Amino acid sequence: MRAWLKPGYGLLLLLCLLPLLLALPRMLQLWDGGAASSLRVFALATGILAMALLLLAATLSIRLPGLDRFFGGLPQIWLVHRLAGFGAFILIMAHAVVLGFAAVPADLSAAIITLFPPFENWPVWSGWGALLLMVVFLGPTFQFFGRPHYQRWKTLHLLAIPTTLLALAHVFPLAGEFWIWVVLAVLAIGAMVWRKGLSPHLGRYEYEVVGVEKLVRDVVEVQLKPRGKTMPYEAGQFVYLTPMDPNLSAGKGEEHPYTIASSPEDAILRIGIKDLGDASHALQTVTPGTTAYIEGPYGDFYERLYPERDQLWLAGGIGVTPFVGGARHLREADELPGQAGREDANAHLFYLGRDHVRAYYLDELMDIGEHHERLTVTPHYFRDEGPMSEDFLRRHCPDFAEREIYMCGPPAMIDHLKQIFVRAGVPSSRIHSEVFDFL
Ligand SMILES: Cc1cc2nc3c(=O)[nH]c(=O)nc-3n(C[C@H](O)[C@H](O)[C@H](O)COP(=O)(O)OP(=O)(O)OC[C@H]3O[C@@H](n4cnc5c(N)ncnc54)[C@H](O)[C@@H]3O)c2cc1C
């Protein structure tokens, strides 16, 4: 089912609007038709909505394997988390500005007192504190001064916890409808306690690195074996990997998301890792025998809106990993991911690369394609063919526009391919993509 149609989003929307709906009678009582009362009601509405969005963003920071599928996968949840956070930020500012303006008709000092009352009126000051902290931790996300360092950005994001607590200290004494705020606060605080306090102990599987295979100069496949319980997963899902190798030059004890490249039938968990920064660089030489914690699985890559359709796969660079998992699943279970029971289902994989020298995993994928009539693999090298074109796709897969489309790769590749599909008349509901980037 399309991510936005997932039932989870209906529930979230309701939770977000409920405080506003419950406050409606109170707001109508306040409203006398005049400009000042209209502004006050508007300020109240923006404040209530801002607070609901802030608590929703905090709730969505939870990572609970399986739960994310009700929302179309974790990347989709992160997107809504970001939108809710930004929405809350804008509305909080609007709330403060409009509150000030509402008091101006009385006189300017009344406006100043409304916004900056004596310190005994601490709920107002805790509101200011929350806004200030939000400016600090959301600032880098806007990327005005370039892309922030991911780990520093993540550490700064911990300020979201005191922000939420200060915002609650603002809202409880001032807001009317107490119970709905209790419900939203319990969800938000529960999510944060799980994510930061409990999940690192209760939500992870202990694995051991049993092999590291070099695929090309800057890509390895890390192989892991469970020390205790095995994590069940489906092809195309991803995990958070936390390596504990004491010899790592960077990233020891840091969690990073990686797609599972093995088939769920495989006793070994395989992860293809490209050197994209300090932690992934260090992992190129992770020591076999060391511990790595695995959290997950997350994601819903092969979830389908139209199960009756054949599949078109397009992979670019390290974005090939979900398709490697899909092809290995076909080899080991004789079915395509997401199409169990459809014996005639088939997939056509276009492997987009610069040239054959860097085409890692391609030999294995071609081999699977040669032995399974349900998978066709076509390499496309930029150096020989230029950018991927509709003509190339049609030549090798005449019914490409009729298929359910899955893409994974760099954002520029995804944008380029989307344009081709839109021009070819493919409805957006049949185009699914994943970019390995959460910022
Ligand atoms: C859903 C998903 C699946 C992925 N699958 C793969 C895969 O199969 N193979 C692969 O090589 N890479 C994959 N990645 C990318 C991988 O997570 C990053 O390359 C890795 O985290 C980079 O960390 P670094 O310290 O080496 O580099 P940095 O320089 O710290 O980060 C480079 C970029 O990676 C992203 N990133 C870094 N740390 C994290 C984090 N903890 N959480 C989210 N994003 C982060 C940020 O956008 C950052 O700008 C995937 C990413 C996502 C979101």
The ligand as a MOL file (V3000), in Angstrom:
LIG
                    3D

  0  0  0     0  0            999 V3000
M  V30 BEGIN CTAB
M  V30 COUNTS 53 58 0 0 0
M  V30 BEGIN ATOM
M  V30 1 C 18.2030 3.2960 4.8270 0
M  V30 2 C 19.6900 3.3680 4.5510 0
M  V30 3 C 20.3420 2.2640 4.0250 0
M  V30 4 C 21.6950 2.3310 3.7530 0
M  V30 5 N 22.3200 1.2410 3.2160 0
M  V30 6 C 23.6340 1.2930 2.9270 0
M  V30 7 C 24.3130 0.1680 2.3570 0
M  V30 8 O 23.7270 -0.8990 2.1090 0
M  V30 9 N 25.6330 0.2880 2.1030 0
M  V30 10 C 26.3210 1.4520 2.3570 0
M  V30 11 O 27.5380 1.4910 2.1000 0
M  V30 12 N 25.7050 2.5320 2.8820 0
M  V30 13 C 24.3890 2.4800 3.1780 0
M  V30 14 N 23.7750 3.5690 3.7310 0
M  V30 15 C 24.5700 4.7760 3.9670 0
M  V30 16 C 25.3680 4.6330 5.2670 0
M  V30 17 O 24.4930 4.6550 6.3690 0
M  V30 18 C 26.3350 5.7990 5.3640 0
M  V30 19 O 27.2330 5.7250 4.3040 0
M  V30 20 C 27.1210 5.7290 6.6360 0
M  V30 21 O 26.2830 5.9330 7.7490 0
M  V30 22 C 28.1700 6.8460 6.5580 0
M  V30 23 O 28.7770 7.0380 7.8180 0
M  V30 24 P 30.2730 7.5980 7.8840 0
M  V30 25 O 30.6010 7.9390 9.2830 0
M  V30 26 O 31.1820 6.6850 7.1650 0
M  V30 27 O 30.2110 8.9090 7.0120 0
M  V30 28 P 29.7490 10.3660 7.4350 0
M  V30 29 O 30.6380 11.3040 6.7270 0
M  V30 30 O 29.5780 10.4660 8.9150 0
M  V30 31 O 28.3030 10.3850 6.8020 0
M  V30 32 C 28.0630 10.5010 5.4350 0
M  V30 33 C 26.5500 10.6430 5.2730 0
M  V30 34 O 25.9180 9.3990 5.6580 0
M  V30 35 C 24.7160 9.6590 6.4030 0
M  V30 36 N 24.8720 9.0920 7.7580 0
M  V30 37 C 25.9800 9.0190 8.5080 0
M  V30 38 N 25.7390 8.4360 9.6770 0
M  V30 39 C 24.4250 8.1330 9.6800 0
M  V30 40 C 23.5450 7.5580 10.6450 0
M  V30 41 N 23.9680 7.1020 11.8270 0
M  V30 42 N 22.2250 7.4480 10.3200 0
M  V30 43 C 21.7800 7.8800 9.1190 0
M  V30 44 N 22.5550 8.4240 8.1650 0
M  V30 45 C 23.8600 8.5650 8.4570 0
M  V30 46 C 24.5490 11.1490 6.4830 0
M  V30 47 O 23.6820 11.5640 5.4510 0
M  V30 48 C 25.9280 11.6840 6.2230 0
M  V30 49 O 25.9160 12.9500 5.6490 0
M  V30 50 C 22.4210 3.5120 4.0140 0
M  V30 51 C 21.7690 4.6220 4.5630 0
M  V30 52 C 20.4200 4.5590 4.8290 0
M  V30 53 C 19.7260 5.7680 5.4000 0
M  V30 END ATOM
M  V30 BEGIN BOND
M  V30 1 1 1 2
M  V30 2 1 2 3
M  V30 3 2 2 52
M  V30 4 2 3 4
M  V30 5 1 4 5
M  V30 6 1 4 50
M  V30 7 2 5 6
M  V30 8 1 6 7
M  V30 9 1 6 13
M  V30 10 2 7 8
M  V30 11 1 7 9
M  V30 12 1 9 10
M  V30 13 2 10 11
M  V30 14 1 10 12
M  V30 15 2 12 13
M  V30 16 1 13 14
M  V30 17 1 14 15
M  V30 18 1 14 50
M  V30 19 1 15 16
M  V30 20 1 16 17
M  V30 21 1 16 18
M  V30 22 1 18 19
M  V30 23 1 18 20
M  V30 24 1 20 21
M  V30 25 1 20 22
M  V30 26 1 22 23
M  V30 27 1 23 24
M  V30 28 2 24 25
M  V30 29 1 24 26
M  V30 30 1 24 27
M  V30 31 1 27 28
M  V30 32 2 28 29
M  V30 33 1 28 30
M  V30 34 1 28 31
M  V30 35 1 31 32
M  V30 36 1 32 33
M  V30 37 1 33 34
M  V30 38 1 33 48
M  V30 39 1 34 35
M  V30 40 1 35 36
M  V30 41 1 35 46
M  V30 42 1 36 37
M  V30 43 1 36 45
M  V30 44 2 37 38
M  V30 45 1 38 39
M  V30 46 1 39 40
M  V30 47 2 39 45
M  V30 48 1 40 41
M  V30 49 2 40 42
M  V30 50 1 42 43
M  V30 51 2 43 44
M  V30 52 1 44 45
M  V30 53 1 46 47
M  V30 54 1 46 48
M  V30 55 1 48 49
M  V30 56 2 50 51
M  V30 57 1 51 52
M  V30 58 1 52 53
M  V30 END BOND
M  V30 END CTAB
M  END
